[in-house]
Amino acid sequence: MSRLLEGWRVAAKTARLMVGVPDYDGYVAHRAALHPGEPVMTLAEFHRNRIERRYGTGPGSTPRCC
C-alpha cells in the first residue's frame, strides 16, 4: 500500500508542476535544510510570490507578456 501511495504522491507532484503549481512542502524543506533560522513564507505568501515571479507582476519585476 505504501508504494502505491508514494507513486500517487509523485504523480500528483509531477502533474502540479506541469500546470505551474509550485511545491510548498519542497520549499519548506529546502529552507529548513539550507537556510535554518531564516523566515519561511506562509503558504499564501509562497503562492503569491510564485505567481508574481511567473508573470512578472511583483514590485521590481520585469513585465512579461506571457
For each residue, the residues with C-beta under 8 A, 3 or more apart:
1: 4 5
2: 5 6
3: 6 7
4: 1 7 8
5: 1 2 8 9
6: 2 3 9 10
7: 3 4 10 11
8: 4 5 11 12
9: 5 6 12 13
10: 6 7 13 14
11: 7 8 14 15
12: 8 9 15 16
13: 9 10 16 17 23
14: 10 11 17 18
15: 11 12 18 19
16: 12 13 19 21 22 23
17: 13 14 20 21 22 23
18: 14 15
19: 15 16
20: 17 54
21: 16 17
22: 16 17 27 46 47 50
23: 13 16 17 26 27
24: 27 28 43 46 47
25: 28 29
26: 23 29 30
27: 22 23 24 30 31 40 41 46
28: 24 25 31 32 40
29: 25 26 32 33
30: 26 27 33 34 35
31: 27 28 34 35 38 40
32: 28 29 35 36 40
33: 29 30 36
34: 30 31
35: 30 31 32 38
36: 32 33
37:
38: 31 35
39:
40: 27 28 31 32
41: 27 45 46 49
42: 45 46
43: 24 46 47
44: 47 48
45: 41 42 48 49
46: 22 24 27 41 42 43 49 50
47: 22 24 43 44 50 51
48: 44 45 51 52
49: 41 45 46 52 53 58
50: 22 46 47 53 54
51: 47 48 54 55 57
52: 48 49 55 56 57 58 61
53: 49 50 56 58 61
54: 20 50 51
55: 51 52 64
56: 52 53 61 62 63 64
57: 51 52 61 63
58: 49 52 53 61
59:
60:
61: 52 53 56 57 58 64
62: 56
63: 56 57
64: 55 56 61
65:
66:
